[in-house]
Amino acid sequence: MPHDPAAGPHPAAHTRPGLTLFAACLGIVVIILDVSVVNVAIKALSADFGGSLSGLEWVVNGYTLTFAGFLLTAGAMGDRFDPKRIFLWGFVLFALASLACGAAPDLVALITARIVQGVGAAMIVPSSLSIVTTNFPDPARRTRAVSLWAAAGGLALALGPVVGGVLVATAGWRSIFYVNLPVAAIGVVITARYARSAAPRDTAPSDAASKRPARGLDLPGQVLAVVGLGALTGAVVEANAQGWGSPLVLTCLAVFVLALVGFLRVERRSADPMLPLRLFGHGVFRTTSLIGVLINFSFYGLIFVFSLFFQQVWGFSPIRTGLAFLPMTAAIMTANLSSGPLTKRYGTRTVLVVGSVLAALGYLLTLPAIGGHSYTAMLVQFLVAGFGTGLVVPAMTNAMLTSVDPAHAGIASGVLNASRQVGGLVGVAVMGLLVGQASSPHFRTGLQTALATAVVALAVSAVLSAVGIRARRAEKDAPTHVVARSNTAAAAAGAEAEDPVRSA
């Protein structure tokens, strides 16, 4: 049974930091895998369920929607109930939802299970990093542990399409969900037995800062955020099938606008808002939030449509489709490691501009290759686009974290994580709308339009970076462990605004 957090930290004699780190890495691995493996299963899902493109988009976006919508609340829950408990509850919920995904009899049941899966994922990501920092109180060991945790997420991102392709080809699409069950079981057992619980906020004896009351859950803000995101996603996804003038799409857009206005009013008046709006008064904070949206809009939107293109237009197998994405994701990992030293040497603004330009250039040069049937003709472009994307994310995170008061660093990173998830969600919906059905003779033209849209988005990112980020010496001198976090670590670090170990 999990140790009761009300009793204070788990007895040191029973803690195993190494095993706890392993469990936390398992959590982030399955979360990242389930973002990417589903893309290579799209053709198999279409063959089994025969759904429309909008239905297939919901398999991807249902997960991303609740993942993005519940991240900040999951961080508050970790503060209130102890991150170890939230991690355990999240892993169990994620496993049960994965079982439901694998056993889904139709597309509606699968989408419903994916939505629940996203809630579990949102509970796992912030709490997994928090239990790592709690179990590694020494700063040097903590930095190494967070780096390993981040590397696990990066590895999952790189191998996700390949693993998904192998599983779909050898054991069917349901296996990509069933494989989560033994992983979750191992993670839950290790965490329950060996992870240290965080000290309750109101009983910490020596740190006045740690005696602050836990953040509230801000239920009105949470409900409005999820309703607004769901309505926006529904409008964009269903516009592909029904048109922008359909009653359903117009209703969704109206609900989105009303939910957005309501959310802003609630957050402005709340004494303990889920999203403190005052942070957006800082120019760098606003800029990096927008860059996060644009980067994920381009990357995840194109991953989705290229998965359809490779399998249904070029006739690639799921394994070959996964391998086709491997150079790009490997380039992202390489750039993640390079971004920190480059930022320290040249400054955040330079790295952000160069990264955005490289990503845009890679996608722009891919345009001519769409008309042919040669993967080799787009390989270099994929490498360039991946490397550019990998440079941007750690640099923009460093810019955001150094732009706010340290007391708000966690909230700032949480906002960045949520903005990136929203960007990916809208990217899949919009680019799915642009390409239409994969069987359509206009699919190639739609894919070229999607690529051009990504190029424009990344060009805007470059301009925002040049104009909105100041070239300050403080950026170059920021701690290496902050600058060099991978995209996964830097984003997920955000939900832990009030982690007691960090505060200490």
N, C-alpha and C positions, 0 to 999 in steps of 0.2 A: 504494500500500500504506500502511496506517496506520503512523504513526511508532512505533517501539519505545519503550514507556514506560521500559524499563530504561536507556535512554540519557539520561533526563532530559526536561525540557520540550522541546516542539517548537521548533526554531529560530524566533526571533521574526520573521525575515525572511520566513518562509513562512506566518505566521499571519495570518488575517483575522478579527478579532473580530466584525465586522458580519455576515459570512457565517456564522460559527460560530453566532451568535445566531439567524440565520435557520434554520439546520439544526435547532437545538434547538427552535425554535418549531414547525417542521414535525413533529418528534417528538411534542410534547405535543398538537398539533392532531389528529393521526390517532388518538392514544390516546383523547382525549375524544370525538371523533366516533364511534369504534367502541363507546363506551358507550351513545350515544343513538340513532344511526341505525338500529340493529337493531330498536328498538321500533316504528318505523313500517313495518317490513317484515314484521311478525308475520303479517298477513293473507295476504300473498303467499307466505310460507313455508308457512302452513297449507294454502293452495290447491295448492302444488306437492307437498308431502310428506304432507299429511293427518295430521300428528301431533296428539297430545293436548295439552292445555294444559300439562301437566307437561313434555312434550317441548319445547314452545316456551319454557318458562321456562328449561330447561337451555341453550338457545341464548344467553340473556342471562347466566344465572348461571355457566355454565361459564367464561366469560371473566372475570367478576368474582371468581370463586373463586380462580383461580390468580393473578390480579392482586393480590388482597389477601394471599394466602398467601406470595407470594415477594418482597414489597416489601422487608422488612427484610434478607432474604438478599441481594437485589440490591444494597442499599447496602453490605453487607459485601464483596461481590464487587468493587464499585467501589473500595473501599479497597485491596483486595489486588491487583487486576489493572490498575488505572487506569480511571477512569470513561469516558475516551474509548473504550477498547476495549469496555467493557461496552455503551456506547451503540451502537457499530457492530454488535456481535454481536446485541444486542436488536433493532435495526432490521431486520437481515437475517432473524432468526427471525420477527419480526412480519410481514415481507413474504411469506415463504414460507408462513406459516400463513394469511395473507390469500388467497394464491393457492389454497390448499387449500380454504378456505371457499367461494370463488367457484366452484370446480369440484366441490363436494361432490355426490355422486350421491344421497345420502339424508340423513335427519336425524341419524343416528348419526355419519356422517362429518363433518357440519357441526359438531356439538357437540364432537367430538374436536379438530377444527381450531381451534375457538374456545378450547378449553382451552389449546392451545399458544400461541395468540395472546395469551392473558393472561400467560403467562410472558414473552413478548417485551415486552409492555407494562410489566411490573414492572421489567424491565431498563432500559427507556428512561427512565421518569419520573425516578428519582433521579439517574441519570447525566446526563440532559439539563440539569438545573439545575446540576449540578456543573461541567460543561464551560463553562457560561455564567460561573460565578463564577471559574473558573480562567482564562478568557480575558479577564476584565475585572478585573484586580487593583486598579484605582483604586476606592475605595469609592463615590464619587459616580456614576461611570459604571456600576459594578456594580449599584447600586440602580436606575438607569434601565433597564439591561438586564433585570434580573429583573422589573421592572414590565411591560416589553414582552412578556417570556416569559409572564407571568401573564395579560396581556390576550389573548394568543393562545389560551390555554386557555379563558378566559371566552367569547371569540368563538366558539370551537368548540362550547362548551356551548349557546350561544344559537342557533347556526345548524344544529346537528346534526340536529334533527328536520326542518327545512326542506330541507337538502341531501339527507337520506335520502329524503324524500318525492319530491323532483324526480327523483332517480336511480331510485327504484323505479318511478315512473310512466312514465319515458321510456326506461329501459334495462333494467329488471328488477332484482330484488333482488340478483342476483349482482354487479351493478355497484358496490354499496356496499362490496364487498371488493376488487374489481379496482382501484378508484380509489386504493387504498393503494400499489399497486406503483410508479407513477411518482414519487409523493411520497417513498417510501422510497429509491428510487434516487438522487434528488436529495440527500436528507439524508445518505446514506452517502458519496457522492462528495465533497460539500462538507466533511463532518466529517473524512474520511480525509485530505483534502488541506490543509485550512486550520486545523483546530482544534489548539490547544496541548494537549499531554499534561501531566497532573499529575506533579509531581516524586515519585519513589518515597519512601515514608515513611521508610525507614531511611537515605536518603542526603541528606536536607535538611541543609544545613550550619549554619544559624544558629538554627533554632527547635527548642528541646528538645522542645516539645510535639509537633512534627511528626515526632519520631523514635520516637514510641510505636509498638509493633508493630500491624500491621493487625488489625482484628477478625476472628475466626475465622468460619467459615461455620455452625457449630452445626447440623450435619446431623441429629442426633436431634431437636432442637427443631423444625427445619424440617419434617421428615417428619411428626411428630406434629401440627403445626399444620395442614398441608394435609389430613391424614387426618381430623382432627377437624372442620374446616370442611366438607369434602366430605360427611362423614357427616351433619352437622346439616342441610346443604342438601338432601341426598337424602331425609332423613326428612320435612322440611316439604313439599318438592315432591311426593314420591310419596304423601303422605297425601291429597292432592287426588284421586288416582285410586284408591287402594287402601284408604284409611281408616287411622286411627291404630292400630288393633289388628292390622294386617297383619304377618306375620312380617318382611317386608322393612323396614317402617318401624321396628318394634321393634328389629331388628338394627342399623339405622343409629343409632338413639338410644343403644343400648348401646355401640357403637363410639365415638360422640361422647364419652360420659361417660368411657370408658376412656382415649381419646386426650387429653382435657382433663386428667385426673388425671396421666397420664404426662407431659404437657407441663409442668405446674406443677412436678412433681418434678425433671424434667431442668433446667428453667430455674433452679430454686432451688439446685441443686447445681453447676451449670456455672460454671467460672471465667470463661468468656467467653460469657454467654448471648445468644441472639438478642433476647430481651425481658427486660431487667433488672427483676425483679419489685419491687425496692426502690422503684422510682419510684412505684408505686401506694400507697406509704405516705403520699404527699402528697395532701391532700384535694382541692386544685384540679386536680391531675393526674387523679385518679379521676373527678372531676365532669366535666371537659371530655371525657374519653374516652367517658363515657356519653352526653353531649350529642351527640358526633359520631355515635354509633350511632343515636340517636333521630332526628336530622335527616335522615340518609341513608335510614333505614328508611322514613320518611314520604315523602320526595321521590321516590326511585327506585321505591318500591313503587307509588305513585300514577301516576307517569309510565307504568309498564308497563300497569296496568289501564285507564287512560284512553286509551292507544293502542288497546287492544282495544275499548273502549266507542265511541270516535269512529268507528272503521272498521266494526265488525261490528254495532253497535247503531244508530248514527246514520247509517251508510253513507257516511262521509267518504272521499274519496280519500286516498292517501298524501300528496300535496302539501298538501291541505287539513288533514290531521292534523298535519303538520309546522308549518304556519302557526298552528294552534290553540295550540301550545305556545310560540310565539315571544314573546307578551306576557309570559308567566311568566319565561322565561329572560332576556328583556331586563330585566325588573325585578330579577332576581338580579344581573345585571351592574351595574346602577345602584346597588343597595344595597351591592355589594362596594366600590364607590368611595366611598360615603357612610359606611361602617362605621368606617373609620380616624378621620376627623375627629370623628365622633360619640363614638367610644370615648375619644378624647383629651379631649373636652369633658365627657362625662357619666360616664365610667368603664365598665369592661368589664361589670360586673354589670347595670347598667341596660340597656345595649345588648342583652345576651343575653336578659334577661327580655322586653323590648319585642319583639325579633325573634321569639322563640318564641311569644309571645302573638299577634302579627300573623299568623304562619304558621298557627297553630291557628284563629284567627278566619276567615281566608280559606277554609280547608277546611270549617269548620263552616257558613259561609254558602253554600257550594257545594251542600250537601245538598239543599235544595229544588229546585235546578235539574236534578237528575238525572232527575226524573220527567217533565220536558218534552222539547222538542226544539229548544231555542234556545241556541246558543253564547253569544250576547250576554248572556244571563241569568247566565252564570258568568264573564264577562270580568273584571269588577272584582275578583271574588273571587280569580281567578288572579293578578292583579297584586298584591293584598295578600299572598297566600301567598308569591309569589316574592320580594317585597321583604323580608318577614320572614325567609325562609330566607337571603337574601343578606346580611342584617345579622349573622346569628348566626355564620357560619363564620369570617370573619376575626377576630371578637371572641373566639371560643372558642380560636382558635389563639394569639392574643396572650396570653390568660390562661394557657394551658399553657406557652408558652415562657418567660413571666416567673415561673412557679412552680418551675422547676427550675434547677439549677446550669447556667451557660453551657456547661460541658463536655458536658452531657446534652441540650442543646437539639435537636440533630439527632435523637437517639433519640426524644425526646418527640414531635417532629413526625411521625416515622415511625409511632409508636404511634397517633397521632391519625388519620393517613392510613389505616392498616390497620383501625382501628375503624370508620371511616366506610365503607370498602369492605365490611366485614362487615355493617354496618347496611343498606347497599343490597342486598346479596345476600339477607339474610333478609327484607327488605321485599318484594322481588319474589316470593319464595317464599310468604310468609305471605299477602300480598294476592291473589296468584293463587289460593291456597287458598280465600280468603274469597269471591271472585267466582265460582269454578267455571268451567265452559265458557261462552264468550261466547254460544253459541247457546241457552243455558238461559234459560227465562222468569224465572228468579230472579237474572239477572245484575245488574239495576238494584239490587235489594235488597242483593246482595253488595257492589256498589260503594259503596252508602251505608254498609254496615258497615265497609268498608275506609277510607272517609273518617273515620268516627267513630273508628276505631282510630288513624288518624294524628293526629286531634285530641287523643286521650288521650296519645299519645306526646309530642306537642309541649307539652301541659300539664305533663307530668312534666319535660320539659326546662326549662320556665319555673320550676318549683319548685326543681329542682336548681340552676339559675342563681342564684335568690334566696338559697338556703340555703348552697350550696357554694362560692360565689365571694365573696371579701371585697372590699369597696369600699376599695381602697387608692389612695393618690395615685400610687404607682409605676406602676399600670396606666395612669393618665391620661398619665403622663410618658414612657411607653415610646416608643422611636423610631418615627417615623411609617412608615418603610419596613417595620417589622415588623408594626405594627398594620394597615396598609392593604393587605397582600397579599391578592390574591383567593383564593377558596376553592381553586382549583387550585394556585396557587403555595404557599400556606401549607401545604397538605397534603403536596405533593410535596417541599417543602424538607426534610422529615423524614428521608429515608433517608440524607442525607449528614452523619452524625454526626461524621465525621473529615475533612472536606474541608480540605486543607492551606491553601487560600487563606483560608478563614474562620478557621482556627486562628491564622494569622499576624496 
